[in-house]
Amino acid sequence: MDQIRLKTLDYSLFYGEFRALNRINLEIPSNRITAFIGPSGCGKSTLLRSFNRMNELIPGVRTEGSVQLDGGDIFREDVVSLRKRVGMVFQKPNPFPKSIFDNVAYGPRIHGVRNRSRLAEIAEESLSRAALWDEVKDQLHKSAMALSGGQQQRLCIARAIAVKPEVILMDEPASALDPVATVKIEELMNSLKKNYTIVIVTHNMQQAARVSDFTAFLLTDENRAGNVIEFGPTDRIFTSPTDRRTEDYITGRFG
Amino acid sequence: MKKKRVEGVMKTVLLISALSSVTIVLLIGFFTVKESLPAFRSIGCWSMLSGKVWRPGQESYGIMAMIAGSGLVTLGAAVIGVPLALGCAVFLAEVAPGWVAGLVRPSVELLAGIPSVVYGLFGMVVLVPAIRGIPVPGNTGFGLLSASIVLAVMILPTIAGVAETALRSVPRSYYNGSLALGATRWETVRRVTIPAARSGILSAVVLGLGRALGETIAMIMVIGNSVVMPEPLTDNPLSVFLSRARTLTGNIAVEISYATGLHESALFATGTVLFILIMVVNFSARTLLKAGAGGEVSR
């Protein structure tokens, strides 16, 4: 059995009075890729953003139950140190309007690394892990905005890696990219899981089937609250789902 | 057929309105320069610019003192007003909750609506007596410091408004990206939002400086208007700000009503210098903007 990295216990999230996530119980294994799938509005992105507490930026958000990282309650942890441990890659590539180097060095600098040669090491290592080093090593001081969309997204992955997180959350990381760039991102995820726990939200079921080891299927109930319908190894979810609704969704009967 | 004609007419109307503003600028520029030519010709361009003595009775027309006055008061206003305005802009764009911003923003905007003569009055009645309290021999309260403070408040709404817009136009995704890396809100504003809004902030400052250079009536009321080179009143060079001075704008406004002949032409020459100064400010701002855009690719 895999080691558990992230765990939710009867976790619910409310926007004011509205319950957006309903009693979620999940155990996300370490060094695996876990995919959240489900139709639009089922709460999969909200659930993903719970792990680094990005939902707290929205006024009126309230939670019940607990979310644990390595057994510790994330709501008791300082949010800055939590986000250092749980990195995030967004749907649309969002490099800062700075040089490639400054993008990657941003996180380490925030967390107190000042030494230039140390920063250069971190940049090379992170960019290499994000499979971008060979393409940009001669233009580290060029603006990140000049890169292609796929390169920008890999830069954002490198930027997240540079602060040495344990978990990387990816919110539809390839949905704004062309097929070639998408394949690169998927290959990259595969090579990253050796060192990181990856949680990905995706609309694309083929993508979930291709890259993930575990899959959680989410669906809204009659009150429009998101529930986890089924969770398990991706092979099993896609070949012999136990819940009728999961089967309907993955065979394309709705959603 | 009819549509096509309307299209053509509209195009012409729009072209005329666009051209009219260009024409007006050119006309004013041409007129000012033309009227100042006699002065430049008979006094000499250089001796006029570098001359420190302005005594129309003795046909002495040096405007260096006024250039220094305008320059120093603008510098003073920038030193006081720019940090204040940028702080205000960052507060409104990034820190204040909606309802607080809803109270603060209109009052900042209201500052822009106060007539400049009222600023002058405020300066005369409140600031000048207060500054007169600084125990330095020769300090009358009227002078560069009073004028700088008045001017700082006057340019505050311009700079704060444009800078706030620039800060607000920075995509939210940068902000979220930075927070997700474990940065605090303040680190994010300082290291991501402000640098990303740099060019807009810079143009805000320059707009403010342009306004400062052109301000007239409030300056006349508090700066003292004596036509001498501003000089420190004590050993401390900063006491230059307690010295009385006159701005380029004030020079024109105070004397034009009775000036004739060469004197009148010299006042137009003052206007030409002012014109050029403001153009230089705008031009250097644009160069800075370009450098700033290149600076995004930092070393």
Interface residues (C-beta under 8 A of the other chain):
Chain A: N52 M54 L57 V80 S81 L82 R83 K84 G87 M88 F90 K92 N94 P95 F96 P97 K98 S99 D102 Y106 G107 R109 I110 H111 H141 K142 S143 M145 C156 R159 A160 V163
Chain B: P171 S173 Y174 N176 G177 S178 L179 A180 L181 G182 A183 T184 E187 R191 V192 P195 A196 E296 V297 S298 R299
